[in-house]
Amino acid sequence: MIILNTRLKELRNHLGLSQKDFGSKIFLSQDHISSLEKGRRSITDRSIKNICNEFNVNEEWLRSGKGSMFQDITKDISAPDHIKELLRKFSLLSEDDQKKMNIMLDAFISESKKEEN
């Protein structure tokens, strides 16, 4: 059974963040994140809440490994299903990959506008 510290590291790696960058987003030091990932420290409920809020993480997954890693970001959005699916897929990308995809989308939109004229 995978324990919480392993899921924490899995999440951080999935997001493409260093321990320092991950920690700074939830107000913890790189050393603290390292200690959590190695199981030398126990993660507090407050830190779990901060992680879930900052990174849109499914708390049940973080605590127990059940369910998907992330919350469904589309639950409160009124949009066609194909748009919701794109948003879900986009949210699963690392932060770096999201930036790359945004650049690609901008280029695609710019090219589409040129073709319309």
A tleap script that builds the chain and sets N, CA, C and O, in Angstrom:
source leaprc.protein.ff14SB
mol = sequence {
  NMET ILE ILE LEU ASN THR ARG LEU LYS GLU
  LEU ARG ASN HIE LEU GLY LEU SER GLN LYS
  ASP PHE GLY SER LYS ILE PHE LEU SER GLN
  ASP HIE ILE SER SER LEU GLU LYS GLY ARG
  ARG SER ILE THR ASP ARG SER ILE LYS ASN
  ILE CYS ASN GLU PHE ASN VAL ASN GLU GLU
  TRP LEU ARG SER GLY LYS GLY SER MET PHE
  GLN ASP ILE THR LYS ASP ILE SER ALA PRO
  ASP HIE ILE LYS GLU LEU LEU ARG LYS PHE
  SER LEU LEU SER GLU ASP ASP GLN LYS LYS
  MET ASN ILE MET LEU ASP ALA PHE ILE SER
  GLU SER LYS LYS GLU GLU CASN
}
set mol.1.N position { 0.837 -1.194 0.000 }
set mol.1.CA position { 0.000 0.000 0.000 }
set mol.1.C position { 0.879 1.254 0.000 }
set mol.1.O position { 1.803 1.384 0.803 }
set mol.2.N position { 0.573 2.155 -0.903 }
set mol.2.CA position { 1.331 3.406 -0.984 }
set mol.2.C position { 0.877 4.332 0.135 }
set mol.2.O position { -0.319 4.504 0.370 }
set mol.3.N position { 1.835 4.917 0.810 }
set mol.3.CA position { 1.491 5.806 1.909 }
set mol.3.C position { 1.517 7.261 1.465 }
set mol.3.O position { 1.999 7.582 0.379 }
set mol.4.N position { 1.003 8.119 2.299 }
set mol.4.CA position { 0.804 9.524 1.948 }
set mol.4.C position { 2.077 10.205 1.479 }
set mol.4.O position { 2.032 10.977 0.522 }
set mol.5.N position { 3.213 9.946 2.120 }
set mol.5.CA position { 4.444 10.639 1.711 }
set mol.5.C position { 4.827 10.290 0.273 }
set mol.5.O position { 5.381 11.125 -0.442 }
set mol.6.N position { 4.535 9.066 -0.150 }
set mol.6.CA position { 4.817 8.657 -1.526 }
set mol.6.C position { 3.880 9.368 -2.493 }
set mol.6.O position { 4.300 9.783 -3.573 }
set mol.7.N position { 2.616 9.512 -2.111 }
set mol.7.CA position { 1.664 10.239 -2.963 }
set mol.7.C position { 2.041 11.718 -3.059 }
set mol.7.O position { 1.870 12.335 -4.110 }
set mol.8.N position { 2.543 12.277 -1.984 }
set mol.8.CA position { 2.974 13.676 -2.002 }
set mol.8.C position { 4.086 13.864 -3.039 }
set mol.8.O position { 4.049 14.807 -3.828 }
set mol.9.N position { 5.057 12.977 -3.033 }
set mol.9.CA position { 6.154 13.065 -4.004 }
set mol.9.C position { 5.636 12.821 -5.420 }
set mol.9.O position { 6.052 13.496 -6.362 }
set mol.10.N position { 4.735 11.862 -5.566 }
set mol.10.CA position { 4.140 11.588 -6.878 }
set mol.10.C position { 3.430 12.831 -7.414 }
set mol.10.O position { 3.574 13.170 -8.589 }
set mol.11.N position { 2.669 13.505 -6.563 }
set mol.11.CA position { 1.973 14.725 -6.949 }
set mol.11.C position { 2.961 15.802 -7.373 }
set mol.11.O position { 2.809 16.415 -8.429 }
set mol.12.N position { 3.964 16.026 -6.553 }
set mol.12.CA position { 4.954 17.075 -6.849 }
set mol.12.C position { 5.648 16.804 -8.184 }
set mol.12.O position { 5.825 17.709 -8.999 }
set mol.13.N position { 6.032 15.558 -8.392 }
set mol.13.CA position { 6.680 15.197 -9.658 }
set mol.13.C position { 5.728 15.359 -10.835 }
set mol.13.O position { 6.130 15.813 -11.907 }
set mol.14.N position { 4.470 14.988 -10.637 }
set mol.14.CA position { 3.479 15.146 -11.704 }
set mol.14.C position { 3.317 16.610 -12.094 }
set mol.14.O position { 3.149 16.938 -13.268 }
set mol.15.N position { 3.369 17.477 -11.102 }
set mol.15.CA position { 3.231 18.911 -11.345 }
set mol.15.C position { 4.506 19.522 -11.929 }
set mol.15.O position { 4.500 20.661 -12.396 }
set mol.16.N position { 5.587 18.760 -11.899 }
set mol.16.CA position { 6.850 19.249 -12.448 }
set mol.16.C position { 7.499 20.316 -11.584 }
set mol.16.O position { 8.176 21.209 -12.095 }
set mol.17.N position { 7.295 20.225 -10.283 }
set mol.17.CA position { 7.833 21.238 -9.372 }
set mol.17.C position { 8.959 20.676 -8.517 }
set mol.17.O position { 8.928 19.512 -8.118 }
set mol.18.N position { 9.944 21.507 -8.243 }
set mol.18.CA position { 10.990 21.137 -7.284 }
set mol.18.C position { 10.376 21.160 -5.885 }
set mol.18.O position { 9.285 21.694 -5.684 }
set mol.19.N position { 11.086 20.577 -4.927 }
set mol.19.CA position { 10.601 20.637 -3.550 }
set mol.19.C position { 10.492 22.086 -3.088 }
set mol.19.O position { 9.558 22.445 -2.371 }
set mol.20.N position { 11.439 22.910 -3.494 }
set mol.20.CA position { 11.424 24.326 -3.102 }
set mol.20.C position { 10.202 25.037 -3.683 }
set mol.20.O position { 9.494 25.746 -2.967 }
set mol.21.N position { 9.955 24.846 -4.981 }
set mol.21.CA position { 8.819 25.518 -5.629 }
set mol.21.C position { 7.486 25.002 -5.095 }
set mol.21.O position { 6.561 25.782 -4.868 }
set mol.22.N position { 7.388 23.701 -4.895 }
set mol.22.CA position { 6.165 23.108 -4.339 }
set mol.22.C position { 5.907 23.684 -2.952 }
set mol.22.O position { 4.801 24.130 -2.647 }
set mol.23.N position { 6.937 23.670 -2.123 }
set mol.23.CA position { 6.802 24.173 -0.750 }
set mol.23.C position { 6.431 25.637 -0.681 }
set mol.23.O position { 5.630 26.041 0.161 }
set mol.24.N position { 7.010 26.433 -1.565 }
set mol.24.CA position { 6.730 27.874 -1.505 }
set mol.24.C position { 5.269 28.172 -1.806 }
set mol.24.O position { 4.721 29.156 -1.309 }
set mol.25.N position { 4.640 27.342 -2.607 }
set mol.25.CA position { 3.227 27.557 -2.940 }
set mol.25.C position { 2.300 27.235 -1.769 }
set mol.25.O position { 1.166 27.711 -1.719 }
set mol.26.N position { 2.794 26.415 -0.818 }
set mol.26.CA position { 1.963 26.063 0.343 }
set mol.26.C position { 2.622 26.500 1.661 }
set mol.26.O position { 2.274 26.017 2.738 }
set mol.27.N position { 3.589 27.436 1.542 }
set mol.27.CA position { 4.221 28.073 2.689 }
set mol.27.C position { 5.022 27.112 3.559 }
set mol.27.O position { 5.022 27.223 4.785 }
set mol.28.N position { 5.718 26.149 2.902 }
set mol.28.CA position { 6.613 25.234 3.600 }
set mol.28.C position { 7.983 25.293 2.930 }
set mol.28.O position { 8.087 25.542 1.729 }
set mol.29.N position { 9.026 25.060 3.716 }
set mol.29.CA position { 10.382 25.102 3.175 }
set mol.29.C position { 10.697 23.839 2.377 }
set mol.29.O position { 10.002 22.829 2.484 }
set mol.30.N position { 11.750 23.918 1.582 }
set mol.30.CA position { 12.213 22.751 0.827 }
set mol.30.C position { 12.596 21.631 1.786 }
set mol.30.O position { 12.305 20.466 1.517 }
set mol.31.N position { 13.241 21.963 2.895 }
set mol.31.CA position { 13.628 20.947 3.880 }
set mol.31.C position { 12.404 20.259 4.472 }
set mol.31.O position { 12.417 19.051 4.706 }
set mol.32.N position { 11.358 21.022 4.710 }
set mol.32.CA position { 10.126 20.450 5.266 }
set mol.32.C position { 9.493 19.488 4.259 }
set mol.32.O position { 9.055 18.400 4.634 }
set mol.33.N position { 9.444 19.880 2.990 }
set mol.33.CA position { 8.883 19.003 1.956 }
set mol.33.C position { 9.714 17.734 1.853 }
set mol.33.O position { 9.160 16.641 1.735 }
set mol.34.N position { 11.022 17.862 1.896 }
set mol.34.CA position { 11.905 16.699 1.847 }
set mol.34.C position { 11.617 15.746 3.008 }
set mol.34.O position { 11.537 14.533 2.819 }
set mol.35.N position { 11.465 16.300 4.194 }
set mol.35.CA position { 11.169 15.479 5.377 }
set mol.35.C position { 9.821 14.779 5.265 }
set mol.35.O position { 9.673 13.634 5.692 }
set mol.36.N position { 8.834 15.470 4.689 }
set mol.36.CA position { 7.514 14.857 4.491 }
set mol.36.C position { 7.608 13.703 3.502 }
set mol.36.O position { 7.070 12.623 3.745 }
set mol.37.N position { 8.294 13.936 2.385 }
set mol.37.CA position { 8.396 12.906 1.351 }
set mol.37.C position { 9.167 11.682 1.832 }
set mol.37.O position { 8.894 10.562 1.398 }
set mol.38.N position { 10.124 11.891 2.721 }
set mol.38.CA position { 10.919 10.772 3.239 }
set mol.38.C position { 10.275 10.118 4.449 }
set mol.38.O position { 10.797 9.134 4.972 }
set mol.39.N position { 9.146 10.655 4.901 }
set mol.39.CA position { 8.435 10.076 6.035 }
set mol.39.C position { 9.041 10.406 7.380 }
set mol.39.O position { 8.694 9.786 8.384 }
set mol.40.N position { 9.949 11.380 7.418 }
set mol.40.CA position { 10.553 11.784 8.688 }
set mol.40.C position { 9.636 12.693 9.486 }
set mol.40.O position { 9.795 12.842 10.698 }
set mol.41.N position { 8.680 13.299 8.802 }
set mol.41.CA position { 7.685 14.171 9.441 }
set mol.41.C position { 6.310 13.743 8.978 }
set mol.41.O position { 6.139 13.224 7.875 }
set mol.42.N position { 5.345 13.967 9.827 }
set mol.42.CA position { 3.954 13.699 9.461 }
set mol.42.C position { 3.343 14.975 8.903 }
set mol.42.O position { 3.618 16.075 9.383 }
set mol.43.N position { 2.525 14.813 7.898 }
set mol.43.CA position { 1.877 15.962 7.283 }
set mol.43.C position { 0.651 16.350 8.108 }
set mol.43.O position { -0.120 15.488 8.530 }
set mol.44.N position { 0.481 17.633 8.332 }
set mol.44.CA position { -0.639 18.111 9.140 }
set mol.44.C position { -1.903 18.233 8.281 }
set mol.44.O position { -1.829 18.309 7.054 }
set mol.45.N position { -3.041 18.249 8.937 }
set mol.45.CA position { -4.308 18.451 8.230 }
set mol.45.C position { -4.310 19.798 7.513 }
set mol.45.O position { -4.840 19.920 6.409 }
set mol.46.N position { -3.723 20.793 8.136 }
set mol.46.CA position { -3.660 22.121 7.508 }
set mol.46.C position { -2.857 22.074 6.205 }
set mol.46.O position { -3.262 22.663 5.203 }
set mol.47.N position { -1.724 21.377 6.219 }
set mol.47.CA position { -0.907 21.262 5.009 }
set mol.47.C position { -1.651 20.489 3.926 }
set mol.47.O position { -1.553 20.824 2.745 }
set mol.48.N position { -2.386 19.465 4.318 }
set mol.48.CA position { -3.189 18.704 3.353 }
set mol.48.C position { -4.217 19.620 2.714 }
set mol.48.O position { -4.393 19.596 1.496 }
set mol.49.N position { -4.897 20.425 3.513 }
set mol.49.CA position { -5.889 21.369 2.982 }
set mol.49.C position { -5.230 22.371 2.032 }
set mol.49.O position { -5.769 22.671 0.967 }
set mol.50.N position { -4.057 22.887 2.428 }
set mol.50.CA position { -3.351 23.843 1.577 }
set mol.50.C position { -2.968 23.216 0.236 }
set mol.50.O position { -3.113 23.846 -0.811 }
set mol.51.N position { -2.483 21.985 0.270 }
set mol.51.CA position { -2.112 21.275 -0.963 }
set mol.51.C position { -3.336 21.091 -1.853 }
set mol.51.O position { -3.288 21.368 -3.051 }
set mol.52.N position { -4.418 20.626 -1.268 }
set mol.52.CA position { -5.636 20.380 -2.043 }
set mol.52.C position { -6.181 21.664 -2.656 }
set mol.52.O position { -6.623 21.663 -3.804 }
set mol.53.N position { -6.155 22.747 -1.907 }
set mol.53.CA position { -6.661 24.027 -2.417 }
set mol.53.C position { -5.746 24.615 -3.480 }
set mol.53.O position { -6.226 25.100 -4.504 }
set mol.54.N position { -4.457 24.582 -3.256 }
set mol.54.CA position { -3.506 25.205 -4.177 }
set mol.54.C position { -3.406 24.456 -5.503 }
set mol.54.O position { -3.300 25.071 -6.564 }
set mol.55.N position { -3.440 23.118 -5.436 }
set mol.55.CA position { -3.197 22.319 -6.633 }
set mol.55.C position { -4.434 21.568 -7.137 }
set mol.55.O position { -4.332 20.736 -8.039 }
set mol.56.N position { -5.598 21.861 -6.557 }
set mol.56.CA position { -6.851 21.228 -6.967 }
set mol.56.C position { -6.791 19.700 -6.813 }
set mol.56.O position { -7.287 18.962 -7.664 }
set mol.57.N position { -6.180 19.246 -5.723 }
set mol.57.CA position { -5.986 17.816 -5.473 }
set mol.57.C position { -7.195 17.246 -4.737 }
set mol.57.O position { -7.780 17.891 -3.866 }
set mol.58.N position { -7.546 16.032 -5.109 }
set mol.58.CA position { -8.603 15.279 -4.454 }
set mol.58.C position { -8.069 14.823 -3.088 }
set mol.58.O position { -7.146 14.011 -3.022 }
set mol.59.N position { -8.642 15.338 -2.017 }
set mol.59.CA position { -8.157 15.026 -0.668 }
set mol.59.C position { -8.224 13.533 -0.371 }
set mol.59.O position { -7.333 12.997 0.288 }
set mol.60.N position { -9.257 12.859 -0.843 }
set mol.60.CA position { -9.370 11.416 -0.611 }
set mol.60.C position { -8.194 10.679 -1.253 }
set mol.60.O position { -7.649 9.745 -0.663 }
set mol.61.N position { -7.800 11.095 -2.461 }
set mol.61.CA position { -6.652 10.471 -3.117 }
set mol.61.C position { -5.380 10.707 -2.309 }
set mol.61.O position { -4.597 9.782 -2.093 }
set mol.62.N position { -5.174 11.949 -1.862 }
set mol.62.CA position { -3.959 12.269 -1.122 }
set mol.62.C position { -3.872 11.471 0.175 }
set mol.62.O position { -2.803 10.973 0.529 }
set mol.63.N position { -4.973 11.349 0.870 }
set mol.63.CA position { -4.974 10.644 2.153 }
set mol.63.C position { -4.954 9.123 1.999 }
set mol.63.O position { -4.251 8.438 2.742 }
set mol.64.N position { -5.716 8.590 1.045 }
set mol.64.CA position { -5.906 7.132 0.990 }
set mol.64.C position { -5.496 6.479 -0.326 }
set mol.64.O position { -5.364 5.258 -0.405 }
set mol.65.N position { -5.299 7.282 -1.340 }
set mol.65.CA position { -4.982 6.724 -2.650 }
set mol.65.C position { -6.204 6.353 -3.462 }
set mol.65.O position { -6.076 5.831 -4.570 }
set mol.66.N position { -7.390 6.614 -2.928 }
set mol.66.CA position { -8.629 6.270 -3.638 }
set mol.66.C position { -9.083 7.440 -4.507 }
set mol.66.O position { -8.954 8.604 -4.127 }
set mol.67.N position { -9.616 7.104 -5.680 }
set mol.67.CA position { -10.112 8.127 -6.583 }
set mol.67.C position { -8.998 8.677 -7.458 }
set mol.67.O position { -7.892 8.139 -7.504 }
set mol.68.N position { -9.317 9.760 -8.148 }
set mol.68.CA position { -8.326 10.367 -9.037 }
set mol.68.C position { -7.498 11.394 -8.267 }
set mol.68.O position { -7.910 11.889 -7.218 }
set mol.69.N position { -6.327 11.701 -8.812 }
set mol.69.CA position { -5.403 12.617 -8.154 }
set mol.69.C position { -6.005 14.013 -7.995 }
set mol.69.O position { -5.790 14.675 -6.979 }
set mol.70.N position { -6.752 14.453 -8.993 }
set mol.70.CA position { -7.265 15.815 -8.984 }
set mol.70.C position { -8.785 15.849 -8.893 }
set mol.70.O position { -9.471 14.906 -9.287 }
set mol.71.N position { -9.296 16.961 -8.361 }
set mol.71.CA position { -10.732 17.192 -8.319 }
set mol.71.C position { -11.221 17.501 -9.731 }
set mol.71.O position { -10.449 17.954 -10.577 }
set mol.72.N position { -12.486 17.258 -9.978 }
set mol.72.CA position { -13.070 17.589 -11.281 }
set mol.72.C position { -13.281 19.098 -11.330 }
set mol.72.O position { -14.182 19.631 -10.682 }
set mol.73.N position { -12.449 19.773 -12.097 }
set mol.73.CA position { -12.515 21.234 -12.167 }
set mol.73.C position { -13.710 21.731 -12.959 }
set mol.73.O position { -14.004 22.927 -12.955 }
set mol.74.N position { -14.399 20.830 -13.634 }
set mol.74.CA position { -15.499 21.247 -14.512 }
set mol.74.C position { -16.873 21.122 -13.860 }
set mol.74.O position { -17.881 21.429 -14.496 }
set mol.75.N position { -16.931 20.685 -12.628 }
set mol.75.CA position { -18.241 20.402 -12.024 }
set mol.75.C position { -19.154 21.623 -11.953 }
set mol.75.O position { -20.375 21.478 -12.015 }
set mol.76.N position { -18.590 22.815 -11.825 }
set mol.76.CA position { -19.407 24.033 -11.713 }
set mol.76.C position { -19.405 24.863 -12.991 }
set mol.76.O position { -19.836 26.016 -12.987 }
set mol.77.N position { -18.921 24.279 -14.082 }
set mol.77.CA position { -18.837 25.008 -15.346 }
set mol.77.C position { -19.970 24.586 -16.271 }
set mol.77.O position { -20.215 23.398 -16.483 }
set mol.78.N position { -20.642 25.567 -16.806 }
set mol.78.CA position { -21.683 25.298 -17.789 }
set mol.78.C position { -21.054 25.391 -19.173 }
set mol.78.O position { -20.868 26.480 -19.716 }
set mol.79.N position { -20.727 24.222 -19.734 }
set mol.79.CA position { -20.084 24.163 -21.050 }
set mol.79.C position { -20.379 22.801 -21.660 }
set mol.79.O position { -20.723 21.859 -20.945 }
set mol.80.N position { -20.247 22.692 -22.967 }
set mol.80.CA position { -20.446 21.383 -23.610 }
set mol.80.C position { -19.435 20.356 -23.079 }
set mol.80.O position { -18.349 20.716 -22.623 }
set mol.81.N position { -19.804 19.098 -23.145 }
set mol.81.CA position { -18.960 18.030 -22.613 }
set mol.81.C position { -17.572 18.004 -23.238 }
set mol.81.O position { -16.594 17.726 -22.544 }
set mol.82.N position { -17.465 18.289 -24.534 }
set mol.82.CA position { -16.145 18.232 -25.173 }
set mol.82.C position { -15.217 19.334 -24.643 }
set mol.82.O position { -14.002 19.146 -24.595 }
set mol.83.N position { -15.778 20.466 -24.252 }
set mol.83.CA position { -14.979 21.540 -23.658 }
set mol.83.C position { -14.540 21.133 -22.247 }
set mol.83.O position { -13.392 21.359 -21.866 }
set mol.84.N position { -15.439 20.544 -21.485 }
set mol.84.CA position { -15.094 20.067 -20.148 }
set mol.84.C position { -13.984 19.019 -20.208 }
set mol.84.O position { -13.078 19.014 -19.374 }
set mol.85.N position { -14.064 18.141 -21.191 }
set mol.85.CA position { -13.041 17.107 -21.339 }
set mol.85.C position { -11.677 17.735 -21.640 }
set mol.85.O position { -10.662 17.291 -21.103 }
set mol.86.N position { -11.646 18.752 -22.484 }
set mol.86.CA position { -10.389 19.458 -22.761 }
set mol.86.C position { -9.828 20.102 -21.489 }
set mol.86.O position { -8.623 20.042 -21.243 }
set mol.87.N position { -10.688 20.707 -20.694 }
set mol.87.CA position { -10.249 21.314 -19.440 }
set mol.87.C position { -9.691 20.273 -18.477 }
set mol.87.O position { -8.674 20.508 -17.824 }
set mol.88.N position { -10.357 19.122 -18.388 }
set mol.88.CA position { -9.868 18.039 -17.518 }
set mol.88.C position { -8.485 17.582 -17.968 }
set mol.88.O position { -7.580 17.426 -17.148 }
set mol.89.N position { -8.326 17.370 -19.265 }
set mol.89.CA position { -7.033 16.923 -19.785 }
set mol.89.C position { -5.956 17.972 -19.541 }
set mol.89.O position { -4.842 17.637 -19.140 }
set mol.90.N position { -6.281 19.232 -19.779 }
set mol.90.CA position { -5.329 20.317 -19.571 }
set mol.90.C position { -4.875 20.361 -18.111 }
set mol.90.O position { -3.697 20.581 -17.830 }
set mol.91.N position { -5.809 20.152 -17.190 }
set mol.91.CA position { -5.475 20.219 -15.765 }
set mol.91.C position { -4.562 19.084 -15.328 }
set mol.91.O position { -3.902 19.193 -14.295 }
set mol.92.N position { -4.510 18.003 -16.085 }
set mol.92.CA position { -3.652 16.876 -15.736 }
set mol.92.C position { -2.200 17.080 -16.163 }
set mol.92.O position { -1.311 16.345 -15.733 }
set mol.93.N position { -1.968 18.078 -17.005 }
set mol.93.CA position { -0.612 18.366 -17.457 }
set mol.93.C position { 0.188 19.042 -16.352 }
set mol.93.O position { -0.376 19.695 -15.475 }
set mol.94.N position { 1.502 18.880 -16.401 }
set mol.94.CA position { 2.363 19.603 -15.466 }
set mol.94.C position { 2.255 21.101 -15.770 }
set mol.94.O position { 1.781 21.492 -16.836 }
set mol.95.N position { 2.688 21.913 -14.847 }
set mol.95.CA position { 2.630 23.368 -15.038 }
set mol.95.C position { 3.439 23.779 -16.271 }
set mol.95.O position { 3.004 24.633 -17.044 }
set mol.96.N position { 4.608 23.176 -16.454 }
set mol.96.CA position { 5.431 23.483 -17.632 }
set mol.96.C position { 4.715 23.094 -18.922 }
set mol.96.O position { 4.734 23.844 -19.898 }
set mol.97.N position { 4.085 21.922 -18.924 }
set mol.97.CA position { 3.371 21.479 -20.121 }
set mol.97.C position { 2.140 22.342 -20.392 }
set mol.97.O position { 1.780 22.557 -21.550 }
set mol.98.N position { 1.493 22.838 -19.338 }
set mol.98.CA position { 0.367 23.746 -19.524 }
set mol.98.C position { 0.833 25.036 -20.193 }
set mol.98.O position { 0.144 25.568 -21.063 }
set mol.99.N position { 1.991 25.538 -19.795 }
set mol.99.CA position { 2.535 26.753 -20.409 }
set mol.99.C position { 2.833 26.515 -21.886 }
set mol.99.O position { 2.533 27.357 -22.732 }
set mol.100.N position { 3.427 25.356 -22.188 }
set mol.100.CA position { 3.727 25.014 -23.586 }
set mol.100.C position { 2.440 24.896 -24.405 }
set mol.100.O position { 2.362 25.391 -25.530 }
set mol.101.N position { 1.446 24.245 -23.837 }
set mol.101.CA position { 0.172 24.071 -24.536 }
set mol.101.C position { -0.489 25.423 -24.777 }
set mol.101.O position { -1.088 25.638 -25.830 }
set mol.102.N position { -0.389 26.328 -23.820 }
set mol.102.CA position { -0.961 27.666 -23.975 }
set mol.102.C position { -0.300 28.403 -25.134 }
set mol.102.O position { -0.975 29.077 -25.913 }
set mol.103.N position { 1.018 28.275 -25.245 }
set mol.103.CA position { 1.747 28.897 -26.355 }
set mol.103.C position { 1.287 28.295 -27.679 }
set mol.103.O position { 1.075 29.016 -28.654 }
set mol.104.N position { 1.134 26.976 -27.711 }
set mol.104.CA position { 0.678 26.310 -28.930 }
set mol.104.C position { -0.735 26.752 -29.309 }
set mol.104.O position { -1.021 26.977 -30.485 }
set mol.105.N position { -1.607 26.876 -28.327 }
set mol.105.CA position { -2.974 27.326 -28.596 }
set mol.105.C position { -2.988 28.762 -29.124 }
set mol.105.O position { -3.730 29.084 -30.052 }
set mol.106.N position { -2.164 29.616 -28.525 }
set mol.106.CA position { -2.072 30.999 -29.016 }
set mol.106.C position { -1.636 31.026 -30.478 }
set mol.106.O position { -2.187 31.776 -31.284 }
set mol.107.N position { -0.641 30.203 -30.817 }
set mol.107.CA position { -0.156 30.142 -32.200 }
set mol.107.C position { -1.246 29.611 -33.128 }
set mol.107.O position { -1.426 30.117 -34.236 }
set mol.108.N position { -1.959 28.607 -32.679 }
set mol.108.CA position { -3.036 28.025 -33.477 }
set mol.108.C position { -4.140 29.054 -33.725 }
set mol.108.O position { -4.633 29.178 -34.846 }
set mol.109.N position { -4.522 29.780 -32.695 }
set mol.109.CA position { -5.565 30.802 -32.814 }
set mol.109.C position { -5.107 31.915 -33.738 }
set mol.109.O position { -5.873 32.384 -34.581 }
set mol.110.N position { -3.867 32.337 -33.584 }
set mol.110.CA position { -3.320 33.388 -34.443 }
set mol.110.C position { -3.336 32.951 -35.906 }
set mol.110.O position { -3.698 33.736 -36.782 }
set mol.111.N position { -2.949 31.714 -36.176 }
set mol.111.CA position { -2.943 31.184 -37.543 }
set mol.111.C position { -4.365 31.080 -38.085 }
set mol.111.O position { -4.601 31.373 -39.257 }
set mol.112.N position { -5.303 30.671 -37.256 }
set mol.112.CA position { -6.702 30.571 -37.674 }
set mol.112.C position { -7.267 31.926 -38.057 }
set mol.112.O position { -8.033 32.037 -39.015 }
set mol.113.N position { -6.888 32.968 -37.301 }
set mol.113.CA position { -7.369 34.317 -37.615 }
set mol.113.C position { -6.803 34.814 -38.938 }
set mol.113.O position { -7.483 35.505 -39.696 }
set mol.114.N position { -5.542 34.452 -39.206 }
set mol.114.CA position { -4.925 34.840 -40.471 }
set mol.114.C position { -5.666 34.192 -41.644 }
set mol.114.O position { -5.885 34.825 -42.677 }
set mol.115.N position { -6.047 32.926 -41.472 }
set mol.115.CA position { -6.729 32.197 -42.527 }
set mol.115.C position { -8.132 32.761 -42.792 }
set mol.115.O position { -8.633 32.699 -43.915 }
set mol.116.N position { -8.755 33.311 -41.743 }
set mol.116.CA position { -10.099 33.890 -41.888 }
set mol.116.C position { -10.051 35.177 -42.719 }
set mol.116.O position { -11.019 35.508 -43.404 }
set mol.117.N position { -8.958 35.883 -42.661 }
set mol.117.CA position { -8.843 37.178 -43.368 }
set mol.117.C position { -8.462 36.972 -44.774 }
set mol.117.O position { -8.318 37.939 -45.522 }
savepdb mol mol.pdb
quit
